[in-house]
């Protein structure tokens, strides 16, 4: 059996899950919460944009008030001096 390698140069992925029970919120009492998040990251190839990287962050947060968010971070170092 041959294994297929799906690696893409410069691409990485992080994922996480957080679950908490019986959180004391003060005025609103006790609550539970859970959060899922994914972070794919891509670093540019070895050319003019070799230090350019992008990081996409997606989060799903569930508690009494639900929150979903997607953030895109683009990084490019500048030599100012």
ZATOR-944831 format. One record per atom (N, C-alpha, C, O): residue number from 1; x, y, z; atom name. Coordinates in steps of 0.1 Angstrom, whole numbers, always signed. Example, Ala and Ser with C-alpha at 12.3 -4.5 7.8 and 13.67 -1.06 7.14 Angstrom:
REM ZATOR-944831
- pos	px	py	pz	site
- 1	+132	-57	+78	N
- 1	+123	-45	+78	CA
- 1	+132	-33	+78	C
- 1	+142	-33	+85	O
- 2	+128	-22	+71	N
- 2	+137	-11	+71	CA
- 2	+129	+0	+79	C
- 2	+134	+11	+80	O
//
This chain:
REM ZATOR-944831
- pos	px	py	pz	site
- 1	+8	-12	+0	N
- 1	+0	+0	+0	CA
- 1	+9	+12	+0	C
- 1	+18	+13	+8	O
- 2	+6	+22	-9	N
- 2	+14	+34	-10	CA
- 2	+6	+45	-1	C
- 2	-6	+46	-2	O
- 3	+14	+53	+6	N
- 3	+9	+64	+14	CA
- 3	+10	+76	+5	C
- 3	+20	+79	-1	O
- 4	-1	+84	+5	N
- 4	-1	+97	-2	CA
- 4	+2	+108	+8	C
- 4	-4	+109	+18	O
- 5	+12	+116	+4	N
- 5	+16	+127	+12	CA
- 5	+9	+140	+8	C
- 5	+10	+144	-3	O
- 6	+1	+145	+17	N
- 6	-7	+157	+14	CA
- 6	-1	+170	+19	C
- 6	-8	+180	+21	O
- 7	+12	+170	+23	N
- 7	+18	+182	+28	CA
- 7	+19	+193	+18	C
- 7	+23	+190	+6	O
- 8	+16	+205	+22	N
- 8	+18	+217	+14	CA
- 8	+28	+225	+20	C
- 8	+27	+229	+32	O
- 9	+39	+229	+13	N
- 9	+50	+236	+18	CA
- 9	+45	+250	+24	C
- 9	+38	+257	+17	O
- 10	+48	+253	+37	N
- 10	+45	+265	+43	CA
- 10	+31	+265	+50	C
- 10	+27	+275	+56	O
- 11	+23	+254	+49	N
- 11	+10	+254	+54	CA
- 11	+10	+246	+67	C
- 11	+16	+235	+68	O
- 12	+4	+251	+78	N
- 12	+2	+244	+90	CA
- 12	-12	+246	+95	C
- 12	-19	+255	+91	O
- 13	-16	+238	+105	N
- 13	-30	+238	+110	CA
- 13	-30	+236	+125	C
- 13	-23	+226	+130	O
- 14	-37	+244	+133	N
- 14	-39	+241	+147	CA
- 14	-54	+241	+149	C
- 14	-62	+248	+143	O
- 15	-58	+232	+158	N
- 15	-72	+231	+162	CA
- 15	-73	+229	+177	C
- 15	-64	+223	+183	O
- 16	-84	+234	+183	N
- 16	-85	+232	+197	CA
- 16	-100	+231	+201	C
- 16	-109	+236	+194	O
- 17	-102	+226	+213	N
- 17	-115	+225	+219	CA
- 17	-114	+228	+234	C
- 17	-105	+222	+241	O
- 18	-122	+237	+239	N
- 18	-122	+240	+253	CA
- 18	-136	+238	+259	C
- 18	-146	+243	+252	O
- 19	-138	+231	+270	N
- 19	-151	+229	+276	CA
- 19	-150	+232	+291	C
- 19	-141	+226	+298	O
- 20	-159	+240	+296	N
- 20	-158	+243	+310	CA
- 20	-172	+242	+316	C
- 20	-182	+245	+310	O
- 21	-173	+236	+328	N
- 21	-186	+234	+336	CA
- 21	-186	+243	+348	C
- 21	-175	+246	+354	O
- 22	-198	+247	+352	N
- 22	-200	+254	+364	CA
- 22	-192	+266	+366	C
- 22	-184	+267	+376	O
- 23	-192	+276	+357	N
- 23	-185	+288	+357	CA
- 23	-194	+298	+365	C
- 23	-205	+301	+361	O
- 24	-188	+304	+375	N
- 24	-195	+315	+383	CA
- 24	-194	+328	+376	C
- 24	-183	+334	+375	O
- 25	-204	+333	+370	N
- 25	-204	+346	+362	CA
- 25	-207	+358	+371	C
- 25	-209	+369	+366	O
- 26	-209	+356	+384	N
- 26	-212	+367	+393	CA
- 26	-227	+370	+393	C
- 26	-235	+362	+399	O
- 27	-232	+380	+386	N
- 27	-246	+384	+387	CA
- 27	-255	+374	+380	C
- 27	-266	+371	+385	O
- 28	-251	+368	+369	N
- 28	-260	+359	+362	CA
- 28	-259	+344	+366	C
- 28	-266	+336	+360	O
- 29	-251	+341	+377	N
- 29	-251	+328	+382	CA
- 29	-241	+318	+375	C
- 29	-231	+323	+371	O
- 30	-244	+306	+375	N
- 30	-235	+295	+370	CA
- 30	-239	+292	+355	C
- 30	-250	+293	+351	O
- 31	-229	+289	+347	N
- 31	-231	+286	+333	CA
- 31	-220	+276	+329	C
- 31	-210	+274	+336	O
- 32	-222	+270	+317	N
- 32	-213	+261	+311	CA
- 32	-209	+268	+298	C
- 32	-216	+276	+292	O
- 33	-197	+265	+293	N
- 33	-193	+270	+280	CA
- 33	-184	+260	+272	C
- 33	-178	+251	+278	O
- 34	-184	+262	+259	N
- 34	-175	+254	+251	CA
- 34	-171	+262	+239	C
- 34	-178	+270	+234	O
- 35	-158	+259	+234	N
- 35	-153	+267	+223	CA
- 35	-145	+258	+214	C
- 35	-137	+249	+219	O
- 36	-147	+259	+201	N
- 36	-140	+252	+191	CA
- 36	-132	+262	+183	C
- 36	-138	+273	+180	O
- 37	-119	+260	+180	N
- 37	-112	+269	+171	CA
- 37	-103	+262	+162	C
- 37	-97	+252	+166	O
- 38	-101	+268	+150	N
- 38	-92	+263	+140	CA
- 38	-83	+275	+136	C
- 38	-87	+286	+135	O
- 39	-70	+271	+133	N
- 39	-61	+282	+128	CA
- 39	-52	+276	+117	C
- 39	-41	+271	+120	O
- 40	-56	+277	+104	N
- 40	-47	+274	+94	CA
- 40	-38	+286	+91	C
- 40	-42	+297	+92	O
- 41	-25	+283	+89	N
- 41	-15	+293	+87	CA
- 41	-7	+290	+74	C
- 41	-3	+278	+72	O
- 42	-4	+300	+66	N
- 42	+4	+298	+54	CA
- 42	+15	+308	+54	C
- 42	+13	+320	+56	O
- 43	+27	+303	+51	N
- 43	+39	+312	+50	CA
- 43	+43	+311	+35	C
- 43	+43	+301	+29	O
- 44	+46	+323	+30	N
- 44	+49	+325	+16	CA
- 44	+61	+317	+11	C
- 44	+70	+313	+19	O
- 45	+63	+315	-2	N
- 45	+74	+308	-7	CA
- 45	+87	+317	-7	C
- 45	+86	+328	-3	O
- 46	+98	+311	-10	N
- 46	+111	+318	-10	CA
- 46	+113	+327	-22	C
- 46	+120	+324	-31	O
- 47	+106	+338	-22	N
- 47	+108	+348	-32	CA
- 47	+106	+362	-26	C
- 47	+109	+363	-14	O
- 48	+101	+372	-33	N
- 48	+99	+385	-27	CA
- 48	+90	+385	-15	C
- 48	+91	+394	-6	O
- 49	+80	+376	-15	N
- 49	+70	+376	-4	CA
- 49	+74	+364	+6	C
- 49	+65	+359	+12	O
- 50	+87	+361	+7	N
- 50	+90	+349	+15	CA
- 50	+87	+351	+30	C
- 50	+84	+341	+37	O
- 51	+87	+363	+35	N
- 51	+83	+365	+49	CA
- 51	+69	+368	+51	C
- 51	+64	+370	+63	O
- 52	+61	+369	+41	N
- 52	+46	+371	+42	CA
- 52	+40	+359	+47	C
- 52	+42	+348	+42	O
- 53	+31	+360	+57	N
- 53	+24	+349	+62	CA
- 53	+9	+354	+65	C
- 53	+7	+365	+68	O
- 54	+0	+344	+65	N
- 54	-14	+347	+68	CA
- 54	-19	+337	+78	C
- 54	-14	+325	+77	O
- 55	-27	+341	+87	N
- 55	-33	+332	+97	CA
- 55	-48	+335	+98	C
- 55	-52	+346	+101	O
- 56	-56	+325	+95	N
- 56	-70	+326	+96	CA
- 56	-75	+319	+109	C
- 56	-72	+307	+111	O
- 57	-82	+327	+117	N
- 57	-87	+322	+130	CA
- 57	-102	+321	+130	C
- 57	-109	+331	+127	O
- 58	-108	+309	+132	N
- 58	-122	+308	+133	CA
- 58	-126	+302	+146	C
- 58	-120	+292	+150	O
- 59	-136	+307	+153	N
- 59	-139	+303	+166	CA
- 59	-155	+302	+167	C
- 59	-162	+310	+162	O
- 60	-159	+292	+173	N
- 60	-173	+290	+177	CA
- 60	-174	+288	+192	C
- 60	-169	+279	+198	O
- 61	-181	+298	+198	N
- 61	-182	+299	+213	CA
- 61	-197	+297	+217	C
- 61	-205	+304	+212	O
- 62	-199	+287	+225	N
- 62	-213	+285	+229	CA
- 62	-215	+286	+244	C
- 62	-208	+279	+252	O
- 63	-224	+294	+249	N
- 63	-228	+296	+263	CA
- 63	-242	+302	+262	C
- 63	-249	+299	+253	O
- 64	-245	+310	+272	N
- 64	-259	+316	+272	CA
- 64	-260	+325	+260	C
- 64	-271	+326	+254	O
- 65	-250	+332	+257	N
- 65	-250	+341	+245	CA
- 65	-239	+335	+235	C
- 65	-227	+335	+239	O
- 66	-243	+331	+223	N
- 66	-234	+325	+214	CA
- 66	-226	+335	+206	C
- 66	-231	+346	+204	O
- 67	-214	+331	+202	N
- 67	-205	+340	+195	CA
- 67	-197	+332	+185	C
- 67	-191	+322	+189	O
- 68	-197	+337	+173	N
- 68	-189	+331	+162	CA
- 68	-180	+342	+157	C
- 68	-185	+353	+155	O
- 69	-168	+339	+154	N
- 69	-159	+349	+148	CA
- 69	-149	+343	+139	C
- 69	-145	+332	+140	O
- 70	-145	+351	+129	N
- 70	-135	+347	+119	CA
- 70	-126	+360	+118	C
- 70	-130	+371	+116	O
- 71	-113	+357	+120	N
- 71	-103	+368	+119	CA
- 71	-92	+364	+109	C
- 71	-88	+352	+109	O
- 72	-87	+373	+101	N
- 72	-76	+371	+92	CA
- 72	-65	+380	+96	C
- 72	-66	+392	+97	O
- 73	-53	+374	+99	N
- 73	-41	+381	+103	CA
- 73	-31	+380	+91	C
- 73	-28	+369	+87	O
- 74	-26	+391	+87	N
- 74	-15	+391	+76	CA
- 74	-3	+397	+82	C
- 74	-4	+408	+88	O
- 75	+8	+390	+81	N
- 75	+21	+395	+87	CA
- 75	+31	+397	+76	C
- 75	+33	+388	+68	O
- 76	+38	+408	+77	N
- 76	+49	+410	+68	CA
- 76	+59	+419	+75	C
- 76	+56	+431	+78	O
- 77	+71	+414	+79	N
- 77	+80	+422	+86	CA
- 77	+86	+434	+78	C
- 77	+90	+431	+66	O
- 78	+88	+445	+83	N
- 78	+94	+457	+77	CA
- 78	+106	+461	+84	C
- 78	+106	+462	+96	O
- 79	+117	+463	+77	N
- 79	+129	+468	+83	CA
- 79	+129	+483	+81	C
- 79	+132	+488	+70	O
- 80	+126	+490	+92	N
- 80	+125	+505	+91	CA
- 80	+138	+512	+94	C
- 80	+139	+524	+91	O
- 81	+148	+506	+99	N
- 81	+161	+512	+102	CA
- 81	+172	+508	+93	C
- 81	+183	+512	+94	O
//
